């Protein structure tokens, strides 16, 4: 017997099965279910990859990877920490900052605000905030002027424009009354557009101006660091902090923005499980299809057995039919999934314009568009998973086909 005979018979059975409308419909349903599950899973994984990429490039490009902040007193010589950071090759940048927290008044009450004084000669080493504001706004943060750059959403809430004066109130450390406050005035010299909550609570000014205002001299509130791999930021920041003689608060991005990353990973896992179950349910239809095909072809199976075909060949015949369903479903789903994933942002944008809605609001999320980044590894894993599930679904019906008694099947023909 030719080794290709089971494959040839399996292909003929698969084509003949389509002539039976009911079995053909069940076969179509299983193929469509696998295609839908594979395609949607590829699209959603690409969207999660896109969110993770934007998180690292946009949100973590602005937020600190790690921070060392003086506990009882400011850091007198931040260059000491910078030199210590050179011993850790994972650290790619170091920059000083001065931080001031207070309240600003808006039409409906007061708004908390964190003003960070930066040195633009070093800030670009640890942050990409300069990419989200104009060159004029960035240059206005140089020198000892009281210029301030606000997030666009905060500027809207405060009903201010560039060039207006902003009053900020901070506790008066020289007075014991809790109601005592100092007033500091800044001139709005520009805006930045990052998106998300950070726009409403974070503003930037000149570190030199804040140092003069707070009489810090050459001292700074703390030091920010940037690392090559953000997932290692916590351990790297801790190692750098423990190497210093001064007592320091050790912070990293997982405390301030870690919930966003964890949410993305959680959604990825949940979507993976849900759509894997969709593919599994579709594979159950393969079981139904093959069970009915075995019953429909019982007499043909009996004839093949009397002609000497082996039980292993019988299993191959029916496993091939189920595998073809899975292969077709995975191929169709993979092609459409990859096509949609590549154009997901454009499709979502067209959908928003057509219906006049906004899927992602920039004042809530850190982006206002639906990102997508396709990874070839994800496509391979999803397609292999679909093929393996569809192949496993064929085992029981194919095994049942080998248990048909030729005499009984032919007698009932």
C-alpha positions in Angstrom: 0.0 0.0 0.0 1.3 3.4 -1.0 2.2 5.7 1.9 0.3 8.5 0.2 -2.9 6.4 -0.1 -4.3 7.5 3.3 -3.7 11.2 2.5 -5.3 10.8 -0.9 -8.4 9.1 0.5 -8.5 11.7 3.3 -8.5 14.5 0.8 -11.2 12.8 -1.3 -13.4 12.3 1.8 -12.8 15.9 2.8 -14.0 17.1 -0.6 -16.9 14.7 -0.7 -18.0 15.8 2.8 -18.8 19.2 1.4 -21.6 17.7 -0.7 -23.5 16.8 2.5 -25.0 20.1 3.3 -25.5 19.5 7.1 -21.9 18.1 7.6 -20.6 20.9 5.3 -22.3 23.5 7.4 -20.8 22.1 10.6 -17.4 22.0 8.9 -17.8 25.6 7.8 -18.8 26.7 11.3 -15.7 25.0 12.8 -13.4 26.6 10.2 -15.0 30.0 10.7 -14.7 29.7 14.5 -11.0 28.9 14.3 -10.4 31.7 11.8 -12.3 34.2 14.0 -10.5 33.2 17.2 -7.1 33.3 15.5 -7.7 36.6 13.8 -9.1 38.4 16.8 -6.4 37.0 19.1 -3.6 38.3 16.7 -5.3 41.7 16.6 -5.7 42.0 20.3 -2.2 40.8 21.1 -0.9 43.4 18.6 -3.0 46.1 20.4 -1.6 45.1 23.8 1.9 45.2 22.3 1.1 48.7 21.0 -0.1 49.9 24.4 3.1 48.5 26.0 5.3 50.2 23.5 3.5 53.5 23.9 3.8 53.1 27.7 7.5 52.7 27.5 8.2 55.3 24.9 5.6 58.0 25.9 4.6 57.6 29.6 7.9 56.2 30.8 9.8 58.5 28.5 8.5 61.4 30.7 8.1 59.7 34.1 11.2 58.8 36.1 12.6 55.3 35.6 14.1 55.8 39.1 14.5 58.6 41.6 16.8 59.2 44.6 15.4 61.9 46.9 16.9 63.4 50.0 15.2 62.4 53.2 16.0 65.0 55.9 17.9 67.5 53.7 18.5 68.2 50.0 21.3 66.5 48.1 24.3 68.8 48.4 26.4 67.3 45.6 24.4 65.4 43.0 27.5 64.8 40.9 28.6 62.3 43.5 25.6 60.2 42.6 26.2 60.7 38.9 29.7 59.4 39.3 28.5 56.4 41.3 26.0 55.7 38.5 28.9 55.2 36.1 29.7 52.0 37.9 26.3 50.6 36.8 26.3 50.1 33.0 22.5 49.6 33.0 22.1 53.3 33.8 22.0 55.4 30.6 21.3 58.9 32.1 21.4 60.9 35.3 19.8 64.4 35.9 19.1 66.5 39.0 15.8 68.1 39.8 14.1 70.3 42.4 10.5 69.6 43.3 7.8 71.9 44.7 4.3 70.8 45.5 1.3 73.0 46.1 -2.1 74.2 45.0 -3.3 76.3 42.1 -6.7 77.8 41.8 -9.1 76.9 39.1 -12.7 78.1 38.5 -14.2 75.2 40.4 -11.8 75.2 43.4 -8.2 74.2 43.8 -6.0 71.8 41.9 -2.9 70.0 43.2 0.2 70.6 41.2 3.8 69.3 41.2 6.3 71.7 39.8 9.6 70.1 38.8 12.6 72.4 38.3 14.9 70.9 35.6 18.2 71.6 34.0 17.6 71.3 30.3 21.3 70.4 29.8 20.8 67.1 31.6 17.0 66.5 31.5 17.1 65.1 27.9 19.4 62.3 29.3 16.6 60.9 31.4 13.4 62.2 29.8 11.8 62.8 26.4 9.6 65.6 27.6 11.3 68.0 25.2 9.7 66.0 22.3 6.2 66.9 23.5 6.6 70.7 23.7 7.8 73.4 21.3 11.5 74.4 21.1 10.5 77.9 22.4 8.8 76.3 25.5 11.8 74.1 26.1 14.3 76.9 25.8 12.2 79.1 28.2 13.1 76.7 31.0 16.7 77.8 30.9 18.1 80.5 33.2 16.6 82.1 36.3 13.2 83.2 34.9 9.9 82.2 36.5 8.6 80.5 33.4 6.5 77.4 33.7 5.3 74.8 31.1 2.0 73.2 31.9 0.2 70.2 30.5 -2.5 71.0 27.9 -5.3 69.5 29.9 -4.3 71.5 33.0 -4.1 74.6 31.0 -7.6 74.0 29.8 -8.9 73.3 33.4 -7.3 76.5 34.7 -8.7 78.5 31.7 -5.3 80.0 31.0 -3.3 80.8 27.9 0.4 81.0 27.1 1.6 84.3 28.6 -0.8 84.4 31.5 0.3 84.4 35.2 -0.2 81.3 37.4 -0.4 81.6 41.2 0.7 78.6 43.2 0.3 78.3 47.0 2.6 76.2 49.1 2.8 75.7 52.9 4.8 78.3 54.8 7.5 76.3 56.7 8.3 79.3 58.9 4.8 79.4 60.5 3.1 76.8 62.6 -0.4 77.5 61.4 -1.7 75.0 58.9 -3.6 77.8 57.2 -0.4 79.8 56.4 0.7 79.6 52.8 3.2 81.2 50.5 2.2 82.4 47.1 4.5 81.9 44.1 3.9 83.4 40.7 4.9 81.9 37.4 4.5 82.9 33.8 3.0 80.3 31.5 5.6 80.0 28.7 4.4 76.9 26.9 2.4 73.7 27.0 3.3 70.0 26.5 1.1 67.2 25.1 1.7 63.8 26.5 -1.8 62.7 27.5 -3.1 61.0 30.6 -3.2 62.1 34.2 0.4 63.4 34.1 -0.7 66.5 32.2 -3.0 67.5 35.0 -0.5 67.2 37.9 3.0 67.9 36.5 4.5 71.2 35.4 8.1 72.2 34.6 10.2 75.2 35.4 13.8 76.2 35.6 15.8 74.4 38.3 18.0 77.5 38.7 14.9 79.6 39.4 13.5 77.2 42.0 16.9 76.9 43.7 17.0 80.7 44.1 13.3 80.8 45.3 13.8 78.1 47.9 17.4 79.3 48.8 18.9 75.9 48.1 22.1 77.2 46.5 23.7 74.3 44.6 21.6 71.6 46.4 18.8 69.7 44.7 15.8 67.8 45.8 16.9 64.6 44.1 18.3 62.8 41.1 16.5 61.0 38.3 18.0 58.1 36.4 17.2 56.4 33.2 17.9 52.7 32.6 18.3 50.6 29.5 15.6 48.0 30.5 12.7 49.6 32.4 11.7 46.2 33.9 15.0 46.3 35.8 14.6 49.8 37.1 13.5 48.9 40.6 16.6 46.8 41.4 19.0 49.2 39.6 17.7 52.2 41.5 17.9 50.3 44.8 21.5 49.3 44.1 22.4 52.9 43.3 20.6 54.2 46.4 22.3 51.7 48.8 25.7 52.8 47.5 25.2 56.3 48.8 26.2 57.6 52.2 23.3 59.9 52.6 19.8 58.7 53.5 17.6 58.7 50.4 14.1 57.9 49.4 14.3 55.3 46.6 11.5 55.4 44.1 10.9 53.9 40.7 8.3 53.9 37.9 6.6 50.7 39.2 5.2 52.7 42.2 3.8 55.6 40.2 3.0 54.0 36.8 3.2 50.3 37.5 -0.5 49.8 37.7 -0.8 50.8 34.0 1.8 48.2 33.0 0.1 45.6 35.2 -3.3 46.4 33.7 -1.9 45.9 30.2 -0.4 42.5 31.1 -3.7 41.4 32.9 -5.8 42.3 29.8 -3.3 40.4 27.6 -3.6 37.3 29.7 -7.4 37.4 30.0 -7.9 38.0 26.2 -5.5 35.2 25.5 -7.4 32.8 27.6 -10.8 33.9 26.4 -9.9 33.7 22.7 -8.1 30.4 23.2 -11.4 29.1 24.6 -13.1 30.4 21.4 -10.7 28.4 19.3 -11.2 25.4 21.5 -15.0 25.6 21.1 -14.5 25.9 17.4 -12.4 22.7 17.5 -15.2 20.9 19.3 -17.1 21.4 16.1 -14.4 19.5 14.3 -15.2 16.6 16.7 -18.9 16.8 15.7 -18.0 17.0 12.0 -15.7 14.0 12.1 -18.2 11.9 14.2 -20.9 12.5 11.6 -18.3 11.9 8.8 -17.3 8.6 10.3 -20.9 7.4 10.5 -21.5 8.6 6.9 -18.5 6.8 5.6 -18.9 3.6 7.8 -19.4 1.3 4.8 -16.4 2.9 2.9 -14.3 2.3 6.0 -15.4 -1.3 6.2 -14.5 -1.9 2.5 -11.1 -0.3 3.0 -10.5 -2.6 6.0 -11.5 -5.7 4.0 -9.0 -4.6 1.4 -6.3 -4.7 4.0 -5.8 -1.1 4.9 -4.4 -0.7 8.5 -6.2 0.9 11.4 -3.4 3.5 11.6 -4.1 4.5 8.0 -7.8 4.9 8.9 -6.9 7.2 11.7 -4.7 9.2 9.3 -7.6 9.6 6.9 -9.9 11.2 9.4 -7.2 13.1 11.3 -6.2 14.7 7.9 -9.8 15.9 7.5 -9.8 17.7 10.8 -6.3 19.0 10.3 -7.5 20.5 7.0 -10.3 22.4 8.8 -7.7 23.7 11.3 -5.2 24.6 8.6 -7.9 26.5 6.6 -9.1 28.3 9.7 -5.7 29.3 10.9 -4.6 30.4 7.5 -7.7 32.6 6.9 -7.6 33.9 10.5 -3.8 34.6 10.3 -4.1 36.5 7.0 -7.0 38.7 8.2 -5.5 39.1 11.7 -2.2 40.3 10.3 -3.9 42.7 7.8 -6.1 44.2 10.6 -3.2 44.4 13.0 -1.1 46.4 10.5 -3.9 48.8 9.9 -5.6 48.8 13.3 -4.8 52.5 14.1 -6.1 53.7 10.7 -9.2 51.5 11.1 -10.0 52.8 14.6 -9.4 56.4 13.4 -11.9 55.8 10.5 -14.4 54.2 12.9 -14.1 57.3 15.2 -14.7 59.7 12.3 -17.6 57.7 10.9 -19.5 57.5 14.1 -18.3 60.7 15.6 -17.0 59.1 18.8 -13.6 59.0 20.6 -12.4 55.5 21.7 -9.6 56.8 23.9 -9.7 60.2 25.6 -6.2 61.7 26.1 -7.2 63.3 29.4 -8.0 59.8 30.8 -5.5 57.6 29.0 -1.9 58.4 28.2 -2.7 58.2 24.5 -5.7 59.2 22.3 -5.3 56.6 19.6 -5.4 52.8 19.3 -1.9 51.6 18.9 -0.7 48.4 17.3 2.6 46.5 17.1 2.6 43.2 15.4 5.1 40.6 16.7 5.9 37.6 14.4 6.3 35.4 17.5 2.7 36.1 18.5 1.4 35.2 15.1 3.4 31.9 15.1 2.3 31.0 18.7 -1.4 31.7 17.9 -1.4 29.7 14.6 0.5 26.8 16.1 -2.0 26.7 19.1 -4.9 26.6 16.6 -3.3 23.8 14.6 -2.5 21.8 17.7 -6.0 22.2 19.1 -7.6 21.2 15.8 -5.3 18.2 15.5 -6.1 17.0 19.0 -9.8 17.3 18.3 -9.4 14.7 15.5 -8.0 12.0 17.7 -11.2 10.6 19.3 -13.3 10.5 16.1 -10.5 9.0 14.1 -9.9 6.4 16.8 -13.7 5.6 16.7 -13.4 5.0 13.0 -10.9 2.2 13.6 -13.4 0.5 15.9 -15.9 -0.1 13.1 -16.6 -3.8 12.5 -16.5 -4.4 8.7 -19.1 -7.2 8.8 -21.6 -5.2 10.8 -21.1 -2.0 8.7 -21.5 -3.9 5.4 -24.5 -5.8 6.6 -26.3 -2.6 7.5 -25.5 -1.0 4.2 
